[in-house]
Amino acid sequence: MAEMATRPSQAAGLRRHIPDLAVDWALDMPEQRWQIIEGTLCFADISGFTALAERLAQRGRVGGEELVETLGRVFAAMLDIVQERRGELLKFGGDALLLFFSGDNHAVNAASAAVEMRQALRKAAEIPTSVGPLKLSMSVGLHTGTVHFFLVGSTHRELVLLGPAANTLVETENAANAGQILVSTATAEVLPAGATRPREDGELLLRWRKAPVPPPGYPPPRDAPDELLRSLFPKELGDFLQRGVPEPEHRISCMAFGKFSGTDALLAEHGPDALAEALDQSIVHAQDCLAAEGVTLLAVDVDKDGVYLFMGAGVPFGHEDDEGVMLRALKRIAARPLPLPLQMGLN
């Protein structure tokens, strides 16, 4: 019995990949499909890793190992900053981080984290690689307000954010140039006086070069049963990660994007209950079709007036015909009318 009590949870490794918000939600309100939370969103998009990956790919396995080491070093430093500022990672989309800060002083903490992440990125760029120096840059958008969150799905539940706050965040980050931190008007209004200045086009730039207040620290995450953790994470990825730390590799795969749109009008005209129902129906159908063909739903991420699905055949597990598998899955999805319009493309 003592041995069983000390044995590590099989799903414990998934905990760090799942937002605290999703875990708390599933523990406290498992039947609720939407909620509105006051906070500050941060969208940080890092450029430069694609070029690095292309150069390191030419070095085979050694290049793959170096790429993973470099990515880990850069993003670990950033996520440590976010956690100390009482923020959490909602989505990890390639080179971009979607972050959420709530609680006391969330706007100042979010803006401070953005400044500190920019400093950490500059330090990381000083570390040499086997193919030359890192050339990385980051653009950041910040928006403060009431955020609509949804928790939907069948094979696993996905945390999704939609609505005006998500749209403003995307627009703000899209307007930011490399090295800039842009804030929405709503965020500027709750930051200390003098924290921002207008850009030539009227967009608001954060003026801080260093954080004005120390980080408050982050409370430890809550424990959760294995079954609950698995219900909040793609099964194929969970099975893959439970085998241990994956070996770095470059592989050929077939990737697809799909976008469900029209969410703004549905939310404005019929409210969050109607949007939650439409979103759940759409994502459940997509999940079931992907599972039937063995395609992995890698992420459901934020986009203006909708959400996009990031799907992979050949990742994390390969097929004899990745392209055929993906095409069959997408045809299954498209064969049924859905409450939200859908666009899809693959490569």
Number of C-alpha atoms within 10 A of each C-alpha: 5 6 6 7 8 8 8 9 12 12 18 16 17 19 19 10 16 20 19 18 16 20 23 15 18 20 15 9 12 13 10 14 22 21 16 13 13 15 22 28 31 32 24 22 20 20 16 13 18 12 13 20 17 13 15 21 19 12 14 12 15 13 22 19 17 18 22 14 12 19 13 12 12 17 17 12 15 20 18 15 21 26 19 17 24 22 27 24 20 23 21 14 15 10 15 16 21 20 21 27 26 19 13 11 16 23 29 22 27 27 32 24 27 30 22 20 23 24 14 16 20 18 11 19 15 11 11 11 14 11 11 10 13 20 15 17 18 22 23 32 28 30 31 28 19 17 21 19 21 24 23 24 22 16 19 19 23 22 25 21 24 23 24 17 20 26 18 22 26 21 17 24 23 15 16 21 13 14 14 20 28 32 29 20 16 15 23 24 14 14 18 11 8 10 17 21 15 12 11 7 7 8 16 21 19 24 15 16 11 14 15 14 9 10 16 13 13 14 9 8 13 10 12 16 12 15 10 16 22 21 17 26 22 18 16 17 16 18 14 14 15 14 9 9 9 10 9 16 14 15 10 10 18 20 20 17 18 18 21 21 20 17 23 17 13 20 18 12 10 10 12 22 16 14 26 22 14 18 26 21 18 22 24 18 19 23 23 18 19 24 16 13 17 20 29 23 25 19 19 22 21 23 19 20 19 23 22 19 20 19 23 26 28 22 21 18 15 16 14 8 12 20 18 14 20 26 17 16 23 23 12 17 21 16 8 10 10 17 18 18 13 18 11 16 11 15 9
